[in-house]
Each structure stands twice: as C-alpha cells, then as structure tokens.
Amino acid sequence: MRRPPEFIPLGRTERPPRSIWLAPLSVALGSLVTIVPMVATIPILPPFGLMILLGWRLHRADSLRVWAPAPLGLFDDIVTGQPIGAAMLFWTLCFLMIDVIDTRIVWRNFLQNWLIATGAIAGCLLLTRFVASPFGAHVDTALVLQILVSVALFPLIARFCAWLDRDVRET
Amino acid sequence: MAPPRNRRPGFSRRAQYSLFLAYVGLVGGALIGAALLLLSTFQPAAYGAVRGFFAEITTPISSGLTWVRDGIMSVPTTISNNWNVSSENVRLRKQIKDDEALVMRARTLNQENRRLREMVKLRDANTEAVVAARLVNSSAMSTRRYATLNAGSWQGVKHGMPVREPDGLVGQVLETSPNTARVLLVVDPESVIPVRRTRDGLPAIAAGRGDGLLDIRSASIAGVPLMAGDVFVTSGTGGVFPPNIPVARVMQSARDTAIAQPTANPDTLDFALVLQSFLPPPPPPAEAKPGDAKK
C-alpha cells in the first residue's frame, strides 16, 4: 500500500519504522508458541521463532538490529527447552551467513530467499539435535518431518512478516 | 556477483563505528552462546533458576489455554452423553450385577493379602502422592522430551520425584521453581528406568528412544526372549521409582532388546500424581576435615 509522502521539516529525523520493536516482539511470541497446552511425544512444532526471525531478515536487511539474534536466541532457548546457548549461537551464525550471501547475491527473488531459509532452518534444527540429544536417539524421522513442515510453512511466515512491516515507506 | 571491496556504509565516522560495534555485538553474542552451550552440555542443571523464572510466567497462560481447550473439547461429549444416558443406565445396571461376585472375591483376597503381609512383616514403602497436578505444556519444538507440571516447590515437589498417571509412569521431576516443575518424560532419549517383567520378574532397563517409544533391554543373562505383550513395571531398584508402576508393553517379540510402547499417554493431559521418592536420598557425604585436604 503506497501512502502519500509525509512532510518532514528540516532538522527532524524520520519516524523510525515500527519493526524496531515489532520484529523482536514477534520473534519472541513465535518462540512462545511452545506453551500451547499439549504434551508432545515427538518434536511436532516448527521453530516459529527462528522462522519469523528469518522472515524479517530476508524481507528487509535492516529490519532488526545486527546483534538481535543473540538475545532473541537466548530467550528462545529458555522457553523451548533446548540446551541454553544453542539458538543463541546457531541463529547468530545464520545471520552471519545471510550477511555473506547478501554481498554475493544482491538482487534475490523469493525462491532464492526460500532456499536460504531452508538451509538456515535445516541447519539450526540438525545442529541443535546433535547438541541436545544423544547421537543414537531415534529422533531423526521426526526431525526430517519437522524440517519439511517448517520449510513448507516458511512462505506464510514471510508474508506475515511483510504484512507486519507494511508501514515502511517505499522509496 | 563479487563482494564489494568497500564495506563502509558511507563517510560518516559515526555510521562506520556503530556498524562495526553492531558486528562486534553479533560475534560476541555468538561466542557467549557457545560458552553457554558448553556449560549447558556439561552442567544441564545450571540454568534451572532462569528457566524456572520464565516458567512461572508462562505456565499460568498454558493452564488457562488448557481450560479453554478442555471446555471446547467437552462440548461434543456432553451432547452425546445426554443422548445415550438411558441405554447407558441399562448397561451399567447389568454390569453391576455381573461384577458383584467379582467384587466379593476381590474383597476376600484383599483381606487375606493384608493378613499375610502382616504375618511376614512387610514394610510398606512410603508411596504417598505429594500432589496431583496437570502437565500443562511440553518442549514440542525440541528433540528432548520435557513437560511442565503445574505445581512446584511450594506444593512440596522436589527434584527427583517420580510422576505417574493412573495408567503408568510419566517421568521424573528434573527442576522445580515455586509453582512449576520440569518433568523429564520416560520417552526422552536420556531417560533410563529400572524395570522388571510382571510375568517372571526378569530385570530390565527401559530407555527412551526419542520417538515416543521405549527400548526394553534385558539386564540379566543374554538371549532372553521378550514376547509381544509383555508388561514391564518399575522394579524399585535404585530407590527413586516405587515398585509396580506400569511402564511399558512390548510391541514386537525380540531377543534382549525390544521396542515397547509406554503405558502412560501424556497426550491426554489429565492429572498427574507426583509421588515421594521411594527411598529417602542417601545422606550427604561426611564433611571432610580441614586437615584432610592438605597434602
């Protein structure tokens, strides 16, 4: 939706977009999806916190602070029961990788973004699995299903993040 | 496209420094994360207080959602109950009549059992329930299987206490905060429970697999056949779990190691009972005398 340009007098700065507070809030709420009243026997919920984080980052590079994944990952670890530090480390590595990709593939379409998100989601879930559960645990089938469901849901999450970010003026 | 040579955001020193510091923060966050991860790998209980603090906030929300869910789910049952009430009545009357003889026999057996136990002076272990509470949520995004119990140290729940359902063993309390407790479910890949076969008392170990099932490993001689349908109950070895709580039922016949289904279904989310640890924990080791440490 295109709005008429706002008149900003000299010496005033533009009002910052609401993604400054909305993006971290939505990521934290995504992590909190894990408190739905359900006692699961296999990993059944997609990692909504990570998906919303990637949705914001891939939608607009400056929507989040550069260092945002570290505190958000710590919060995710605390509420989701993963070993503490796992999301903090792996989410940060995802952001660094996306920063590197940003310099190589500058103009991307959504399919490329989806591919990047697939790599990030699968990488984070697999790495966390090896940190959290013993090597011989029979969780891999469920984990592959969890990755597939998360990747299939990512376009919806990306649309959702773009919708939340709709107050940014096009330039 | 090749990466740009110049990564500076512009000529403003302020912009350059703030971008640099932001990346310092990002990499620093990663390093702190790695350090925390190492600590949580080697000392999983180190963050109990932090997790407990957040669980205190999220558990009431989960409980509220449980009420909402149960309310919605109970509507169809209530309606169908209303329709079926008269036929149900007839059936139950018939059942009471059929069961009368059985009840009489059970009462006699119970009395006889009590008398015999008194004769051999069996000490009844303390298997009183500490509290009945709900399992309100679980780590559904993780490969580990934790659940949150809606009762904590203020209700008398302590670390290590077993948690059961009417159908069988659910797990063991891992961490407590004032009003919540974190329960390690029996299906968790790191859960190990000493069990015995109901049929002949064969000792075995029930280890979680991580996919909702359990591995039953024989703990005695090799080559033991485990038959489909064998029921395993806690043996009381180790002193944590009281004996004779059902744990698992073997699904396929195998030798030595068989796949089994847990008898308790935590999905039903009904009330869970927190039990006392079967035997009191061993007394802490005697304090070393100040002179002993020096050499």
Interface residues (C-beta under 8 A of the other chain):
Chain A: L32 V33 T34 I35 V36 P37 M38 V39 A40 T41 I42 P43 I44 L45 P46 P47 F48 R65 V66 W67 P69 A70 P71 G73 L74 I78 V79 T80 G81 Q82 P83 I84 G85 A86 A87 M88 L89 F90 T92 L93 F95 L96 T103 R104 I105 V106 T128 R129 V131 A132 S133 P134 G136 A137 H138 V139 T141 A142 L143
Chain B: M1 A2 P3 P4 R7 L19 A22 Y23 G25 L26 V27 G28 G29 A30 I32 G33 A34 A35 L36 L37 L38 L39 S40 T41 P44 Y47 V50 R51 F54 T58 T59 I61 S62 S63 L65 T66 R69 L135 V136 N137 S138 S139 A140 M141 S142 T143 R144 R145 Y146 A147 R182 L185 V187 P189 E190 R209 G210 D211 G212 L213 P266 D267 L269
